[in-house]
């Protein structure tokens, strides 16, 4: 069983008690669920969900529970409205910005610029995960990211380290990074779960069909939304069993990783369903191939409009973290979105 919040309303003011629910403690309210069981779909009002069984009640509780803020040293990351994570790749071959920030001072300066533009954190990567990218030795990856982490942290940045390798996680955390973002959901390197559990740091678990084979494996889905949800639910449970507090887990459905255009569109149209995992959601759709596929094969450099459209779709679904290349433009769009929401809430 899965529940997708639907029938969103502008404000709960003036509506009968219990007829609407707040989505994950954020700025959105909804009046019903699409209850999905296999191929069956039916609409259930929020007020009637308790009569749909224990699984439905558990999902409802997860969907409506506020996401606790993350206190990370002197910084606090709150999830009551959407935030921007700026993408910073210190790689020669990433699909969008490869080669732009390969040396330490340039990488750190670009990250500081993202903070000035309104990013809540900088997501730093030292290995490309584009299709066909070569595997990088962990020592080289560490040399790329560790000095940039140090410079960014000195400048007051909150840094997440985008890596699937335990030694790189350890080095980045030692340099001051405070979040781990793993495209393999801690499955590629068997030491990674222990590193995260010992550090007690927040972790972003991203879905990919076959993490051991790389982020772009897999052979298709019968029900991409349900299968990605179930996979992430199992990974969250496993990481919690390994010693990490559930409140320190963020989930990412992995747009573009081992998924067709139809799969990606289905996931984005059903983002609200993933609140049933009870964790903040990260959406990483910025400049992705799907934008080109929907807009006359626009090259990576000409995908800003599509990136903003997908980010706003995420905001409308209650996504808490938007991972983007174009920080200033996305922050501006979110400010307008926030203004609209504020006005709607007061009628």
VOBA-1610 file (N, C-alpha, C; in pm, whole numbers, padded with zeros to 5 digits, always signed):
BEGIN
Unk+00084-00120+00000Unk+00000+00000+00000Unk+00087+00125+00000Unk+00045+00225-00079Unk+00111+00356-00081Unk+00004+00464-00076Unk+00038+00578-00018Unk-00053+00692-00010Unk+00011+00813-00076Unk-00064+00876-00165Unk-00018+01001-00226Unk-00111+01114-00186Unk-00062+01215-00114Unk-00147+01329-00081Unk-00198+01399-00208Unk-00326+01427-00212Unk-00389+01496-00326Unk-00489+01599-00272Unk-00558+01666-00360Unk-00658+01767-00324Unk-00598+01871-00230Unk-00491+01936-00277Unk-00427+02040-00197Unk-00518+02162-00186Unk-00512+02229-00071Unk-00594+02347-00047Unk-00502+02464-00012Unk-00552+02585-00037Unk-00470+02704-00009Unk-00446+02726+00139Unk-00550+02700+00221Unk-00541+02728+00364Unk-00638+02638+00439Unk-00602+02601+00562Unk-00696+02523+00644Unk-00798+02610+00715Unk-00779+02741+00709Unk-00868+02833+00781Unk-01010+02822+00726Unk-01106+02802+00818Unk-01246+02795+00780Unk-01295+02657+00740Unk-01204+02560+00733Unk-01244+02424+00697Unk-01272+02343+00823Unk-01357+02241+00816Unk-01389+02162+00935Unk-01265+02095+00994Unk-01260+02086+01125Unk-01149+02020+01192Unk-01133+01877+01140Unk-01009+01840+01111Unk-00981+01704+01066Unk-01005+01678+00919Unk-01053+01780+00847Unk-01082+01758+00705Unk-00960+01776+00616Unk-00856+01842+00668Unk-00731+01858+00594Unk-00615+01828+00687Unk-00500+01800+00625Unk-00379+01770+00703Unk-00264+01851+00646Unk-00168+01880+00732Unk-00050+01954+00691Unk+00056+01856+00642Unk+00121+01887+00532Unk+00218+01797+00471Unk+00355+01815+00534Unk+00397+01717+00612Unk+00533+01710+00667Unk+00574+01835+00745Unk+00476+01902+00806Unk+00507+02020+00884Unk+00546+02141+00801Unk+00517+02136+00670Unk+00557+02245+00581Unk+00445+02342+00552Unk+00446+02399+00432Unk+00354+02508+00397Unk+00237+02461+00313Unk+00219+02331+00299Unk+00113+02277+00215Unk+00012+02198+00297Unk-00115+02207+00257Unk-00225+02136+00321Unk-00301+02058+00215Unk-00352+01941+00252Unk-00423+01857+00156Unk-00544+01792+00223Unk-00640+01752+00140Unk-00767+01702+00193Unk-00792+01555+00169Unk-00709+01489+00088Unk-00737+01349+00055Unk-00609+01278+00014Unk-00620+01146+00007Unk-00513+01061-00044Unk-00560+00985-00166Unk-00467+00960-00256Unk-00485+00852-00352Unk-00424+00728-00287Unk-00507+00631-00255Unk-00460+00507-00194Unk-00432+00408-00306Unk-00309+00360-00311Unk-00264+00271-00418Unk-00233+00134-00360Unk-00297+00033-00413Unk-00267-00106-00376Unk-00255-00185-00506Unk-00130-00210-00548Unk-00109-00272-00677Unk-00160-00180-00787Unk-00245-00234-00873Unk-00302-00154-00981Unk-00427-00079-00939Unk-00476-00105-00818Unk-00599-00040-00770Unk-00569+00100-00717Unk-00657+00193-00749Unk-00646+00330-00701Unk-00782+00375-00651Unk-00783+00443-00537Unk-00907+00503-00490Unk-00875+00625-00406Unk-00969+00717-00400Unk-00951+00841-00325Unk-01014+00825-00187Unk-00935+00860-00085Unk-00981+00850+00054Unk-00965+00986+00120Unk-01070+01046+00171Unk-01055+01172+00245Unk-00963+01154+00365Unk-00891+01259+00398Unk-00801+01254+00513Unk-00875+01209+00638Unk-00996+01256+00658Unk-01072+01223+00779Unk-01106+01075+00790Unk-01095+01000+00680Unk-01134+00859+00681Unk-01016+00763+00674Unk-00893+00815+00675Unk-00777+00729+00652Unk-00755+00629+00766Unk-00797+00664+00888Unk-00777+00572+01001Unk-00855+00442+00982Unk-00957+00442+00899Unk-01033+00321+00875Unk-00977+00232+00767Unk-00858+00266+00715Unk-00800+00190+00603Unk-00691+00094+00647Unk-00677+00073+00779Unk-00581-00026+00826Unk-00455+00034+00885Unk-00375-00053+00947Unk-00255-00009+01018Unk-00151+00051+00924Unk-00134-00009+00806Unk-00034+00042+00713Unk-00071+00184+00668Unk-00196+00205+00639Unk-00240+00339+00598Unk-00218+00440+00710Unk-00247+00401+00832Unk-00230+00492+00946Unk-00083+00526+00967Unk+00006+00424+00951Unk+00150+00449+00964Unk+00197+00548+00858Unk+00155+00527+00733Unk+00195+00618+00626Unk+00141+00758+00650Unk+00017+00767+00696Unk-00043+00898+00726Unk+00037+00970+00834Unk+00077+00898+00937Unk+00155+00959+01045Unk+00289+01010+00993Unk+00353+00930+00907Unk+00481+00972+00850Unk+00463+01094+00759Unk+00358+01094+00681Unk+00334+01202+00585Unk+00308+01334+00655Unk+00239+01331+00765Unk+00198+01455+00833Unk+00294+01499+00943Unk+00384+01413+00986Unk+00475+01450+01095Unk+00574+01558+01050Unk+00594+01662+01128Unk+00697+01761+01093Unk+00834+01696+01088Unk+00917+01742+00996Unk+01054+01691+00986Unk+01142+01771+01082Unk+01204+01704+01179Unk+01286+01777+01277Unk+01402+01849+01208Unk+01436+01968+01254Unk+01553+02037+01197Unk+01681+01961+01230Unk+01782+01981+01148Unk+01913+01922+01174Unk+02004+02029+01232Unk+02052+02006+01353Unk+02149+02096+01414Unk+02288+02044+01382Unk+02364+02120+01305Unk+02494+02078+01255Unk+02597+02182+01296Unk+02655+02158+01415Unk+02745+02258+01469Unk+02667+02385+01500Unk+02711+02497+01445Unk+02643+02625+01468Unk+02531+02648+01367Unk+02516+02559+01271Unk+02416+02575+01167Unk+02294+02487+01196Unk+02177+02536+01160Unk+02053+02459+01173Unk+01986+02454+01037Unk+01956+02334+00992Unk+01889+02313+00864Unk+01744+02279+00894Unk+01654+02370+00857Unk+01512+02352+00885Unk+01439+02306+00759Unk+01333+02228+00778Unk+01263+02167+00666Unk+01117+02208+00656Unk+01085+02327+00709Unk+00947+02372+00702Unk+00917+02449+00573Unk+01018+02469+00489Unk+00999+02526+00357Unk+01113+02477+00269Unk+01097+02481+00136Unk+01201+02425+00049Unk+01332+02505+00055Unk+01441+02432+00053Unk+01575+02489+00056Unk+01651+02447-00070Unk+01756+02523-00100Unk+01839+02495-00217Unk+01974+02441-00174Unk+02014+02330-00237Unk+02149+02277-00224Unk+02221+02303-00355Unk+02330+02378-00350Unk+02404+02410-00470Unk+02497+02297-00509Unk+02498+02260-00636Unk+02581+02152-00688Unk+02718+02208-00723Unk+02822+02152-00664Unk+02960+02193-00693Unk+03042+02068-00724Unk+03080+02052-00849Unk+03160+01937-00893Unk+03303+01982-00921Unk+03397+01928-00846Unk+03539+01957-00872Unk+03596+01840-00952Unk+03540+01822-01070Unk+03572+01711-01159Unk+03599+01766-01299Unk+03675+01690-01379Unk+03698+01734-01517Unk+03589+01688-01613Unk+03497+01600-01567Unk+03410+01531-01663Unk+03264+01521-01621Unk+03216+01599-01524Unk+03074+01595-01489Unk+02991+01645-01606Unk+02866+01599-01618Unk+02788+01623-01739Unk+02758+01771-01762Unk+02750+01850-01655Unk+02710+01990-01672Unk+02826+02087-01652Unk+02899+02072-01543Unk+03002+02171-01509Unk+03141+02110-01499Unk+03163+01996-01568Unk+03294+01932-01565Unk+03403+02025-01613Unk+03511+02034-01534Unk+03624+02116-01571Unk+03615+02260-01527Unk+03500+02303-01480Unk+03483+02444-01444Unk+03548+02478-01310Unk+03558+02381-01220Unk+03606+02410-01084Unk+03704+02302-01038Unk+03801+02268-01121Unk+03884+02152-01088Unk+03997+02185-00990Unk+04030+02311-00971Unk+04135+02340-00874Unk+04074+02397-00746Unk+04146+02382-00639Unk+04096+02413-00504Unk+04042+02555-00489Unk+04116+02662-00520Unk+04061+02797-00497Unk+03937+02826-00581Unk+03936+02780-00705Unk+03819+02806-00791Unk+03697+02733-00740Unk+03715+02612-00696Unk+03602+02534-00643Unk+03545+02599-00519Unk+03631+02639-00428Unk+03583+02701-00305Unk+03514+02834-00334Unk+03568+02911-00426Unk+03508+03040-00459Unk+03370+03021-00519Unk+03355+02921-00605Unk+03224+02893-00664Unk+03124+02854-00557Unk+03168+02777-00458Unk+03079+02739-00349Unk+03038+02857-00264Unk+03129+02948-00238Unk+03097+03068-00161Unk+02996+03154-00238Unk+03013+03161-00369Unk+02916+03236-00451Unk+02776+03175-00439Unk+02767+03043-00431Unk+02637+02977-00415Unk+02573+03016-00282Unk+02654+03022-00178Unk+02600+03063-00047Unk+02549+03207-00052Unk+02627+03294-00117Unk+02585+03433-00128Unk+02455+03447-00207Unk+02432+03352-00300Unk+02311+03355-00381Unk+02191+03295-00310Unk+02212+03235-00193Unk+02100+03185-00115Unk+02096+03035-00093Unk+02200+02962-00132Unk+02202+02818-00107Unk+02213+02791+00043Unk+02138+02691+00090Unk+02146+02652+00230Unk+02266+02563+00257Unk+02310+02492+00155Unk+02428+02408+00167Unk+02491+02390+00030Unk+02615+02344+00029Unk+02686+02314-00094Unk+02709+02163-00099Unk+02665+02102-00210Unk+02681+01958-00229Unk+02803+01937-00318Unk+02911+01890-00261Unk+03041+01883-00326Unk+03073+01742-00372Unk+03109+01728-00500Unk+03143+01597-00553Unk+03277+01597-00624Unk+03349+01485-00613Unk+03479+01471-00677Unk+03486+01358-00777Unk+03370+01298-00808Unk+03365+01191-00908Unk+03236+01206-00989Unk+03248+01207-01120Unk+03128+01219-01203Unk+03046+01091-01196Unk+02913+01108-01191Unk+02822+00992-01197Unk+02739+00996-01325Unk+02786+01069-01428Unk+02718+01067-01558Unk+02733+00928-01620Unk+02643+00888-01708Unk+02656+00758-01775Unk+02791+00745-01845Unk+02859+00633-01820Unk+02987+00607-01885Unk+03107+00669-01819Unk+03088+00742-01710Unk+03201+00806-01642Unk+03292+00700-01581Unk+03424+00719-01587Unk+03516+00622-01529Unk+03515+00625-01376Unk+03546+00512-01316Unk+03561+00505-01170Unk+03690+00575-01130Unk+03682+00661-01030Unk+03798+00736-00983Unk+03855+00671-00857Unk+03987+00658-00852Unk+04052+00603-00732Unk+04021+00694-00614Unk+03993+00632-00501Unk+03949+00707-00383Unk+04052+00811-00338Unk+04181+00782-00359Unk+04283+00879-00321Unk+04275+01005-00404Unk+04254+00988-00534Unk+04240+01105-00622Unk+04113+01184-00590Unk+04006+01112-00560Unk+03881+01180-00527Unk+03898+01261-00399Unk+03966+01203-00301Unk+03991+01274-00175Unk+04074+01400-00198Unk+04177+01390-00283Unk+04261+01507-00311Unk+04180+01619-00376Unk+04080+01581-00453Unk+03997+01682-00518Unk+03907+01754-00418Unk+03849+01681-00323Unk+03743+01740-00241Unk+03788+01793-00106Unk+03885+01727-00042Unk+03919+01764+00097Unk+03962+01911+00111Unk+04052+01963+00026Unk+04089+02105+00042Unk+03971+02200+00020Unk+03880+02163-00072Unk+03764+02250-00098Unk+03669+02249+00021Unk+03652+02132+00082Unk+03570+02126+00203Unk+03626+02219+00309Unk+03756+02213+00332Unk+03818+02296+00435Unk+03795+02445+00408Unk+03814+02486+00284Unk+03795+02628+00250Unk+03649+02670+00267Unk+03558+02585+00223Unk+03416+02619+00234Unk+03372+02628+00379Unk+03416+02533+00461Unk+03377+02534+00602Unk+03435+02657+00671Unk+03557+02693+00636Unk+03617+02814+00692Unk+03536+02938+00655Unk+03475+02934+00536Unk+03393+03047+00491Unk+03252+03043+00550Unk+03223+02942+00632Unk+03093+02935+00698Unk+02991+02849+00628Unk+03035+02769+00531Unk+02941+02687+00454Unk+02904+02559+00526Unk+02781+02514+00501Unk+02739+02379+00535Unk+02763+02294+00412Unk+02840+02187+00425Unk+02884+02108+00310Unk+02834+01965+00321Unk+02776+01915+00213Unk+02749+01772+00202Unk+02848+01715+00102Unk+02899+01597+00129Unk+02996+01534+00040Unk+02925+01427-00043Unk+02931+01445-00174Unk+02864+01357-00269Unk+02964+01249-00311Unk+02958+01133-00246Unk+03051+01024-00275Unk+02989+00891-00236Unk+03037+00784-00296Unk+02994+00649-00259Unk+03107+00568-00194Unk+03219+00635-00164Unk+03337+00566-00112Unk+03362+00603+00034Unk+03376+00502+00118Unk+03394+00525+00262Unk+03518+00610+00293Unk+03635+00585+00231Unk+03750+00669+00265Unk+03730+00816+00231Unk+03658+00843+00123Unk+03632+00983+00086Unk+03536+01045+00187Unk+03435+00968+00229Unk+03345+01016+00333Unk+03423+01053+00458Unk+03512+00964+00501Unk+03589+00987+00624Unk+03674+01112+00612Unk+03742+01128+00497Unk+03830+01243+00479Unk+03750+01373+00475Unk+03638+01371+00406Unk+03557+01492+00395Unk+03496+01530+00529Unk+03447+01431+00604Unk+03392+01459+00736Unk+03500+01514+00829Unk+03622+01458+00819Unk+03732+01508+00901Unk+03768+01652+00863Unk+03747+01687+00737Unk+03778+01823+00691Unk+03668+01922+00725Unk+03553+01871+00773Unk+03446+01961+00817Unk+03312+01943+00749Unk+03304+01857+00647Unk+03173+01829+00587Unk+03082+01769+00694Unk+02951+01791+00681Unk+02860+01748+00787Unk+02748+01656+00740Unk+02737+01636+00610Unk+02634+01550+00553Unk+02699+01461+00447Unk+02656+01336+00438Unk+02699+01246+00332Unk+02585+01228+00234Unk+02614+01242+00105Unk+02516+01223-00002Unk+02568+01109-00091Unk+02503+00994-00085Unk+02554+00875-00153Unk+02454+00827-00259Unk+02496+00830-00386Unk+02409+00785-00495Unk+02380+00636-00488Unk+02456+00563-00407Unk+02432+00419-00393Unk+02356+00385-00265Unk+02313+00486-00190Unk+02240+00464-00064Unk+02318+00374+00032Unk+02451+00394+00035Unk+02543+00321+00125Unk+02555+00174+00090Unk+02537+00139-00037Unk+02547+00000-00080Unk+02671-00028-00165Unk+02735+00074-00220Unk+02848+00049-00309Unk+02972+00007-00231Unk+02997+00071-00118Unk+03113+00041-00033Unk+03061-00016+00098Unk+03099-00139+00129Unk+03043-00205+00248Unk+03084-00136+00378Unk+03186-00051+00375Unk+03227+00022+00495Unk+03144+00148+00519Unk+03072+00193+00416Unk+03003+00322+00427Unk+02900+00329+00539Unk+02814+00227+00556Unk+02716+00237+00665Unk+02780+00258+00802Unk+02894+00191+00824Unk+02963+00207+00951Unk+03020+00347+00968Unk+03074+00403+00860Unk+03128+00538+00866Unk+03019+00637+00907Unk+02905+00628+00843Unk+02795+00720+00871Unk+02741+00698+01012Unk+02725+00572+01052Unk+02670+00544+01185Unk+02763+00595+01294Unk+02893+00575+01277Unk+02988+00622+01379Unk+02992+00774+01386Unk+02985+00837+01271Unk+02987+00983+01269Unk+02855+01042+01318Unk+02747+00965+01305Unk+02615+01016+01342Unk+02570+01131+01255Unk+02627+01141+01135Unk+02597+01254+01047Unk+02474+01224+00963Unk+02403+01325+00919Unk+02292+01302+00827Unk+02342+01238+00698Unk+02255+01160+00636Unk+02291+01095+00510Unk+02175+01108+00412Unk+02208+01129+00285Unk+02110+01132+00178Unk+02119+00999+00104Unk+02010+00924+00105Unk+02005+00793+00041Unk+01934+00809-00093Unk+02006+00788-00202Unk+01947+00801-00335Unk+01917+00665-00395Unk+01807+00656-00468Unk+01771+00532-00536Unk+01844+00521-00669Unk+01899+00404-00694Unk+01942+00361-00827Unk+01914+00212-00834Unk+01886+00159-00952Unk+01837+00021-00961Unk+01935-00085-00913Unk+02065-00064-00937Unk+02165-00166-00903Unk+02292-00096-00858Unk+02295-00047-00734Unk+02407+00037-00690Unk+02544-00030-00702Unk+02552-00161-00685Unk+02681-00230-00695Unk+02736-00224-00837Unk+02647-00217-00935Unk+02689-00213-01075Unk+02712-00070-01123Unk+02682+00028-01040Unk+02691+00167-01080Unk+02553+00230-01083Unk+02547+00362-01087Unk+02418+00430-01069Unk+02324+00423-01189Unk+02371+00369-01303Unk+02285+00372-01423Unk+02250+00232-01472Unk+02253+00133-01384Unk+02214-00002-01423Unk+02063-00019-01420Unk+02017-00142-01419Unk+01874-00170-01410Unk+01815-00208-01544Unk+01698-00267-01539Unk+01636-00319-01662Unk+01489-00284-01672Unk+01445-00179-01608Unk+01306-00135-01620Unk+01222-00171-01500Unk+01100-00117-01499Unk+01011-00130-01385Unk+00871-00168-01430Unk+00802-00243-01344Unk+00659-00267-01366Unk+00579-00150-01310Unk+00625-00096-01196Unk+00561+00019-01129Unk+00671+00101-01067Unk+00725+00197-01143Unk+00844+00267-01098Unk+00821+00340-00966Unk+00705+00400-00946Unk+00680+00477-00824Unk+00678+00384-00703Unk+00600+00278-00710Unk+00593+00185-00598Unk+00725+00115-00571Unk+00796+00078-00677Unk+00922+00006-00658Unk+01031+00094-00599Unk+01038+00220-00645Unk+01138+00311-00588Unk+01105+00341-00441Unk+00976+00361-00411Unk+00936+00385-00272Unk+00975+00265-00185Unk+00941+00144-00227Unk+00967+00025-00146Unk+01117+00005-00126Unk+01195+00031-00231Unk+01340+00017-00220Unk+01396+00116-00119Unk+01353+00241-00127Unk+01401+00342-00033Unk+01354+00312+00109Unk+01232+00262+00124Unk+01183+00227+00257Unk+01271+00119+00319Unk+01310+00020+00238Unk+01397-00087+00288Unk+01535-00032+00325Unk+01587+00062+00245Unk+01717+00118+00275Unk+01712+00203+00403Unk+01607+00282+00420Unk+01594+00361+00543Unk+01591+00268+00664Unk+01511+00162+00655Unk+01502+00068+00767Unk+01638+00005+00797Unk+01713-00029+00692Unk+01844-00093+00711Unk+01943+00002+00776Unk+01941+00127+00733Unk+02035+00225+00790Unk+01998+00256+00935Unk+01870+00263+00964Unk+01827+00281+01103Unk+01870+00163+01188Unk+01854+00042+01135Unk+01896-00078+01208Unk+02047-00078+01232Unk+02120-00009+01143Unk+02265-00001+01158Unk+02311+00104+01257Unk+02217+00179+01316Unk+02252+00269+01425Unk+02232+00417+01400Unk+02178+00457+01283Unk+02158+00600+01257Unk+02013+00638+01287Unk+01994+00750+01352Unk+01861+00802+01383Unk+01785+00830+01253Unk+01660+00785+01243Unk+01579+00809+01124Unk+01566+00958+01093Unk+01567+01041+01196Unk+01553+01185+01177Unk+01673+01245+01106Unk+01780+01168+01086Unk+01900+01218+01018Unk+01914+01158+00878Unk+01805+01104+00826Unk+01806+01046+00692Unk+01722+01131+00598Unk+01777+01158+00481Unk+01709+01228+00372Unk+01702+01131+00255Unk+01594+01134+00178Unk+01578+01041+00067Unk+01573+01116-00066Unk+01617+01047-00171Unk+01622+01104-00306Unk+01577+00996-00403Unk+01470+01019-00482Unk+01422+00915-00574Unk+01514+00889-00692Unk+01619+00968-00709Unk+01718+00936-00811Unk+01673+00963-00953Unk+01625+01083-00979Unk+01581+01118-01114Unk+01698+01104-01210Unk+01675+01032-01321Unk+01777+01016-01424Unk+01874+00903-01402Unk+01866+00835-01290Unk+01958+00726-01261Unk+01892+00591-01290Unk+01925+00533-01404Unk+01868+00404-01442Unk+01720+00409-01467Unk+01672+00522-01522Unk+01528+00541-01542Unk+01503+00605-01678Unk+01395+00564-01741Unk+01356+00620-01869Unk+01288+00755-01849Unk+01263+00825-01960Unk+01190+00951-01951Unk+01054+00930-01886Unk+00983+00824-01927Unk+00852+00797-01868Unk+00864+00770-01718Unk+00969+00697-01677Unk+00990+00670-01535Unk+01012+00800-01458Unk+01098+00887-01512Unk+01128+01013-01444Unk+01004+01101-01431Unk+00924+01106-01536Unk+00801+01187-01530Unk+00704+01130-01427Unk+00693+00998-01420Unk+00604+00937-01322Unk+00649+00968-01180Unk+00779+00962-01156Unk+00831+00990-01022Unk+00805+01136-00984Unk+00828+01227-01075Unk+00808+01369-01043Unk+00660+01399-01022Unk+00574+01335-01099Unk+00430+01356-01079Unk+00380+01296-00948Unk+00456+01207-00889Unk+00415+01140-00765Unk+00509+01168-00648Unk+00579+01281-00653Unk+00675+01311-00546Unk+00612+01313-00409Unk+00488+01361-00399Unk+00424+01372-00267Unk+00411+01237-00199Unk+00405+01130-00277Unk+00393+00996-00219Unk+00514+00962-00132Unk+00631+01017-00166Unk+00754+00981-00095Unk+00762+01041+00045Unk+00670+01129+00081Unk+00664+01174+00220Unk+00625+01059+00312Unk+00569+00953+00255Unk+00535+00835+00335Unk+00656+00764+00392Unk+00775+00802+00350Unk+00897+00747+00410Unk+00930+00814+00543Unk+00865+00926+00571Unk+00888+00995+00698Unk+01018+01070+00706Unk+01081+01099+00591Unk+01209+01167+00586Unk+01200+01287+00492Unk+01284+01388+00512Unk+01291+01495+00413Unk+01328+01437+00276Unk+01283+01503+00170Unk+01306+01457+00034Unk+01399+01555-00036Unk+01498+01500-00108Unk+01581+01580-00197Unk+01541+01548-00341Unk+01529+01651-00424Unk+01502+01634-00566Unk+01621+01689-00644Unk+01682+01602-00724Unk+01793+01644-00809Unk+01758+01624-00955Unk+01693+01725-01015Unk+01653+01716-01156Unk+01718+01824-01241Unk+01803+01905-01180Unk+01863+02020-01247Unk+01941+01978-01372Unk+01908+02041-01486Unk+01979+02023-01614Unk+01980+01879-01663Unk+01894+01794-01612Unk+01899+01653-01646Unk+01856+01628-01792Unk+01893+01512-01840Unk+01866+01474-01979Unk+01718+01482-02013Unk+01630+01457-01918Unk+01486+01459-01946Unk+01441+01597-01996Unk+01508+01703-01951Unk+01472+01836-01997Unk+01501+01851-02145Unk+01617+01804-02188Unk+01648+01807-02330Unk+01552+01723-02411Unk+01514+01607-02357Unk+01423+01518-02428Unk+01286+01582-02450Unk+01248+01672-02361Unk+01117+01737-02371Unk+01123+01874-02440Unk+01242+01917-02480Unk+01255+02052-02535Unk+01353+02055-02653Unk+01322+01977-02753Unk+01398+01980-02880Unk+01547+01955-02861Unk+01577+01862-02769Unk+01717+01823-02744Unk+01803+01942-02704Unk+01749+02028-02621Unk+01827+02142-02571Unk+01954+02092-02503Unk+02069+02152-02531Unk+02193+02110-02464Unk+02192+02149-02317Unk+02286+02096-02244Unk+02292+02117-02100Unk+02292+02266-02065Unk+02361+02345-02144Unk+02374+02487-02114Unk+02244+02565-02136Unk+02144+02501-02197Unk+02019+02569-02228Unk+01899+02502-02160Unk+01919+02456-02038Unk+01813+02385-01967Unk+01768+02455-01839Unk+01794+02585-01829Unk+01756+02658-01708Unk+01604+02659-01690Unk+01531+02690-01796Unk+01385+02697-01783Unk+01326+02567-01736Unk+01370+02456-01795Unk+01320+02326-01752Unk+01360+02292-01610Unk+01481+02332-01571Unk+01527+02307-01433Unk+01439+02381-01333Unk+01405+02507-01363Unk+01319+02584-01273Unk+01180+02522-01267Unk+01128+02478-01382Unk+00995+02416-01384Unk+00991+02292-01294Unk+01095+02210-01301Unk+01099+02089-01218Unk+01118+02124-01070Unk+01198+02225-01042Unk+01216+02267-00903Unk+01084+02315-00844Unk+01006+02392-00921Unk+00878+02440-00871Unk+00777+02326-00855Unk+00784+02227-00943Unk+00700+02108-00926Unk+00736+02039-00794Unk+00864+02035-00762Unk+00906+01979-00635Unk+00855+02058-00517Unk+00864+02190-00526Unk+00814+02274-00417Unk+00665+02252-00396Unk+00589+02240-00505Unk+00444+02217-00496Unk+00411+02080-00437Unk+00508+01989-00438Unk+00487+01857-00379Unk+00545+01847-00239Unk+00596+01958-00185Unk+00648+01958-00049Unk+00792+01911-00035Unk+00866+01902-00146Unk+01007+01862-00138Unk+01084+01964-00055Unk+01170+01913+00033Unk+01239+02004+00125Unk+01375+02053+00073Unk+01441+01974-00012Unk+01573+02012-00062Unk+01575+02000-00214Unk+01612+02109-00280Unk+01623+02111-00425Unk+01771+02123-00461Unk+01824+02018-00523Unk+01966+02014-00559Unk+01981+02071-00700Unk+02048+02187-00712Unk+02046+02259-00840Unk+02184+02315-00874Unk+02203+02338-01005Unk+02322+02408-01053Unk+02302+02559-01049Unk+02182+02603-01082Unk+02154+02746-01098Unk+02091+02799-00970Unk+02176+02834-00875Unk+02129+02866-00740Unk+02050+02996-00738Unk+02105+03103-00791Unk+02039+03234-00780Unk+01900+03232-00843Unk+01890+03170-00960Unk+01761+03166-01030Unk+01659+03082-00954Unk+01703+02970-00898Unk+01611+02884-00823Unk+01568+02950-00693Unk+01660+03016-00625Unk+01626+03087-00502Unk+01523+03196-00532Unk+01541+03269-00640Unk+01444+03372-00675Unk+01306+03310-00701Unk+01303+03200-00776Unk+01175+03133-00803Unk+01109+03087-00674Unk+01188+03037-00580Unk+01132+02993-00452Unk+01081+03109-00369Unk+01145+03223-00379Unk+01096+03340-00305Unk+00959+03382-00356Unk+00941+03377-00486Unk+00810+03408-00541Unk+00709+03302-00499Unk+00749+03175-00505Unk+00662+03065-00461Unk+00622+03086-00315Unk+00718+03122-00231Unk+00691+03143-00090Unk+00593+03259-00070Unk+00611+03366-00146Unk+00517+03477-00136Unk+00375+03438-00172Unk+00361+03358-00275Unk+00229+03310-00315Unk+00167+03223-00206Unk+00248+03135-00146Unk+00198+03048-00040Unk+00158+03128+00083Unk+00240+03225+00120Unk+00207+03308+00237Unk+00073+03378+00217Unk+00054+03432+00097Unk-00071+03504+00070Unk-00190+03408+00070Unk-00172+03289+00014Unk-00281+03193+00008Unk-00324+03148+00147Unk-00227+03135+00238Unk-00258+03085+00372Unk-00344+03181+00452Unk-00337+03308+00417Unk-00419+03404+00493Unk-00548+03438+00421Unk-00574+03370+00308Unk-00702+03386+00240Unk-00702+03495+00136
//
